[in-house]
């Protein structure tokens, strides 16, 4: 029998994980606001506890119908068995690592993972007896760091801020040969641009705050993968308590409906702007995966459907030039985050590493003239003209 073709990204974004007709006949996912879910009688309680009856969990910390609907859609987008939604991307990361690591275990991180992820591993997990190595995002460096006690390899692709694209196929193959679990934070990629589970990764993490929500109005995080592993993380979530809220889950489902449309627009606009930036004399260097100048361009072209919304570039005039540019543009807002409908711009040296000296920032690879632009869904001609005028005035 021929295999049923997988629906396209927009079809999955709209219909994935949803029933044909809901019991209440609502076209859109209702918001269920309840902290507890009563049983009709003791017989129903016993049937539920023994797994013979499907119904919402007895208490809101263990589940909610609106949250469950968002989780089903997230799993469908990644082609996964299960997903668990949490209060933030960091809640997803910390809960997952607590669930998968114990005293004496060894964790390998790649060096461009989110700064707070590195901090959690080096400071909090270390206090619980977990050993941590942070290495370059390539197979050779990861393999050299492995030990008999290594339990998890955690990477990110594309990375922040230089948009390095890790060879997930190679990392997953290496990990499988050692019975090590692999986790990728694919927030910058989205399920539209990257299907990481198909490349052999065990778990995918997303900050749903970013592209998935898409409107800069929610916080959330998700872990997606095989049911058994996700269920273990869900059990840990019930103890740690970093649960999602139903209204945020509703807004996430609504945001995901237009995910593929938004990402396609952002892919095209960002590539056009990155090409323009690379040709401007005020710009020393541009990092964007779909440019041939990017160090991981070959991997990006093979594994990614698009380069995403984020462009990082270095100005020749250093920190002062970056400040002038950020203050001169009129469309992008000066703010952190990424992936939403609004374009956002920032200087990592000031937004994320302000407390460090220029020397300490340089040691971390953060250039003084670095600017990060997250391209929204505004008309690209307007964005281009705005950016061009600001650059020409430097």
N, C-alpha and C positions, 0 to 999 in steps of 0.2 A: 504494500500500500504506500502511495506517495505521501511524503511528509507534508502536513499542512503548513503553508508558508506563514512566517511570522508577520504580523501586521507591521506597518510602517510606524515611525516615531510619533507622528501626529495622531494616528488612529489609537495607538497605545496611550498617548497622553490624555485623550478624551475618554476612551472607553475601557482602558486596561484596568483590571481588578474590579470592575463594576458589574452588577447583575444586569441582565437584559431588562427586567422590570423589577423595581423595588416593591416590597410588600405594601408600602404606603402609597405607591404609585407616584412618588415625587421624582421629577426628572433629575434634580440636583440632590447631592448628598445632604441630608438634614443634619443639624447640629444637635447632638444629644448632650444636655447639660444635667448630669446627675452624678453624685458622688457614690451612690450605692444602688444596688439592683436587687430588689426583693424576690424571694421565691414564693411560689403559690402555696407550697406546703413542704413538709419534711421529705416526702417522697421525691419531689423535684430536686431538692438539695442533694439527696443521696445519689440520684441519677447523674447529676452534674459532677459531683466529686468522683464518681466512678467512671466518668468519661462516656456515659451513655446518653447524654443530652447536651446539645449545643445551645449556648445562650451566652449573653455577656457575663464576664467575670463578676463575682459578688461585690467587688469594691473597686472604686475608680482608679486606685493606684495600680491595679493589675490589668486594666483595659477599659475601653470605652468604644461604643459602636462607631463614632465618627473617626476616632483615632485608628480603629481597625480598618476602616474604609481607606484612609490615607495609606496605611501600611500595605494593603492589597495593591493599590495603584503603584506604589514605589517598587514592590516586588515585580509587578508586571513590566515596568519600564526596564528593569535590569535583567529580565528573564530568569528570576530567582524563585526559590521555593517560599521564602519568607522575608519579612522586614520588621524591624521594630523602630518606632518613632520615639524620640526623646525631646527634652526641653531645649536643647541647643546642640550645635555640632560638637562642642567640647564635652557635653554630657555623653554623647554617643561614643566619643573616643575614650574618655576616662572609664566609663562603665564597661566598655568592651575589654580594655586592657586589664581592669580589675578581675573580670570574669575569666580571662584566659591565662593569667600569670599568677604565680605564687612564689613564695620565698625560695631563692636559689635558682629561679628561672632566669634565662638570658633573653633580652630583647634587642633586636637590631633595628635602628631607625636610619633612614637616609637623611642627610644633613639639611636638605631644603624643606623638610616637613614644617608645618606651622609652628611658629615660635612657642606658643603655649603648649603644644604637644611635646616638644623637646623639654620644656621646663617641667611639665608633669612627670615625664619619664625620669629625668635626672634628679628631681627633687623629691617628689612624692613617692613614686615607685621604689626609688632607692631606699627610702626609709622603711619599706616593707621587705627589703632584702632581694629586690629584683636588680640584676646587673644589666647595664645598658651600654651599648656602643652606638655611636653616631658616625656614619660613614658616607662616602660619596655615593651618589645615586647611579651606580653602575654594577653590573653583575660581579665583576672581579673584586671590587671593594667589599661587596656584601659577602661573597664567598669567603674572603680572607678573614672576615670578622666572626664567622660561625663557630660555635662551640658545641660539644655534646649536650649542653644544657639549653641551647637556643630553642625557644618555643614559638616565637613570633618574629616575622619580618614585617615592619610597618613602613610603608612608603607613601608617596604622594605624586600625582601626575595630572596635569602639569603642576609644577611647583611654584611657590611664591617666594620672591618676586620674579625670578628669572625664567620661569615657565619651562624648566627642564622636563623632558618627557622620558620617563623610565621605561626600559624594555621589560614590560610586565611578563611577556611570554618567557623570557630567559629567567627572570626572578622566580616565577611560579614553578618552572621546571626544576630549578635548583632546590627550591623549598620542598617540593614533592619528593625528591630523591633523599631528603633528610627527615621527612615526616614533620616538617615545620609548617605552621599556618602562615598564610600571607594576608595582609590587610592593606588596602589602598584607599587613601583619601582622594576621591575622584571629584571633589567639589568643583574644581576649576574645569573639569572635562564635561560634566553632566552625563546622564545616560544617553543623550542624543549624540554626543561626540565620541563617547567611549563606552564599549560594552566589556568591562573589565573581567567579569565572571567568565566570559567566553574565552578569554586569554589564559584562564587557569587560576586566577586569584580566588582565594577562599571567601573573603568578605570585602564588601565595598562600603565605605563611609561617605556620607554627604552632609554638609551643612545645608539643610533645607532653607535656611535663611537667605541663601544666595539665589542661584538661578531657579531652583525648583519652586520656591515661593514667588520669586521674580518681581516683587513689588515693594521691597524694603519695608514691609509692615508686619513681619513675623520673625520669631526666633525658633529654630528647630534643628534637629539632627537625626540621622537615620543610619542604621546598620542593616545590610542586606546580604543574604547568602542562603546557605542550606538551612533547612528548618531546625535540625538538631542543634547546630551551633547558635543560631539566632535565639532559640528557646532558652539556651543556657544564659545568654546575655540578657534576655527578658527577665529571667529569674533574678539575676543580679540587679536589674533595674528596680524590681519590686522591693529590694532591700535598700538600695541607695536613694531611690525616690526622685530621680531627675526626670519625671514623666512629662509628656506633652500635655497641652490643654486642648479641649475639644474645639474651641473657636479657632485656635491656631491651626489645628488639623483641617478644619473646614476651609480656611483661607489657603492652606497648602494645596488641597485638592483643586480648588478653583484656580490657583496659580498654575498648577501643572497642566491644566487643559490647554494653555497656550505655549507651553514650554518649547515644543519643536519649532513653532513659528518664530518665537523670540530668539532662540539660539541661532536659527538659520540667518536671521537679520543681523544678529551680533557678529556671527562668523564673517559675513560678507563685509560689513562696515569696518570691523577691526582690521581685516586684511588690507582693505583700501587705505585706512589711516596709517597702519604700520608701514606700508610701502611708501606713503608720502613722507612720513617721519624719517625713514632711512635715507631719503634723498635730500633732506634739509641740512644746510651747512651748520646750523646750530646744534645738531644732534650728533653725538659721538658714536652712539651704538643703539640698536633696537633689539629687543628680545621678543620674538613672536614665533611660535612653532612652525607656522606655514611659510615663513620667509626662508629662503635657501641659506641665508647667513646664520640661522640658528643652529647651535651645535647638535641638536637632536632632530633636525628636519627630516631625516630619513625615517626614523622611528615614528615621528608624528604623522607623516604621510601614509605610513603603513597601518597605524593603529587608530588614528583619530579621523573622524569624519569632518572635523573643522577645528580651527585654532582657538575658538572661544572669544570672549569679550575683552580679555585683559591684555594690554600692551604695556611692557616696561621699556623705558628708554632713558638713556643718560645724556644730559646736556653738557656741552663743552664748558659752560660757565660755572659748573659746580652747584653748590647749595643755593647761592644767591640767584642764579639763573632759574633754577627750579621754582623758587619762591615767586619770582616775577612772572613766570609762565602760569603757575597755578592761580595767582591773583588776577591775571589778565584775561583768562578765558571766561566766557559768559554763560556757556551752556553747562559744562560739567560742574557739579557741586563739589566743594572741598569736604570730603568725608571718606571714612574707611568703608569696607565692604565692597561687594562686586556682584555682577550678574543680574541686577535689577533693570527696570525699564529706564531709569534715569542714569545718565553718564556721571561717573564719579572720578575725581582725580585727587591724588595725594603724593606727598614726598615721604617715602618710607623712613628716611633719616629723622624726620620730625614726627610723623604720625605713630610709628611703631618703635623707634629706637631713640627717642628724644633724650632719654636719661643717660645715654652713652656718649663718650667723647668721640670725635672723628676717628681717632686711632682705634678705639674699640669697635666702632662700626666697620671700619675697614677690615679689621681682623675677622669679622663675621661675613665679609663680602658685600656689605651694604655701601654702595658708592654714594658720595655726597650729592652728586648731580642726578641721582636716580629719581624718576617720576613714574608713578603707576597710574594708568588710565584704564578704567572699566567702561567700556563703550555700551551705551544704552540702546534704545530703539528709535532715537531721534533720527531725522533725515540726515543721511551721511554727508550730503552737500553742506548742510548747516554746520555740522561738526567739523568738517574739513576746513571750511572758511574760518571758523572761530579759532581752531588750532593754528592754522596758517598765519592769521593775523597776530596771534600772541607770540609765535616763534619769530616772525619777521621783526617784531619790536624788541627782541632781546639785544 
